[in-house]
Amino acid sequence: MKKYFIKRFVIFTLIFFVLYFINLQDKNLGSVFKIIGISLLSGGCLGGLMVLLKVTFGKMGQKRNQ
C-alpha cells in the first residue's frame, strides 16, 4: 500500500515540475497547464499528502511520547 502512494506521489511531483517548467517557458500555455495541474494535484495528491502527514506526525507523536 505504501509503495503505491510513494509511486503516485513521485509521478505527481514529476508532473508538477514539468508543468512548472512549461509555465516558465510560455506564460499563455502555462496558465492553462497550471489550472489542469492544480486540479490534478488537488485531486490526486490530496490523499497521498494526507497519508504522508499522518505517517510523519504519527512518528513525531510517538517520539514525543517516549
Buried (B, 14 or more C-beta within 10 A) or exposed (E): EEEEBEEBBEEBEEBBEEBBEBBEEEEEEBEEBBEEBEEBBEEBBEEBBEBBEEEEEEEEEEEEEE
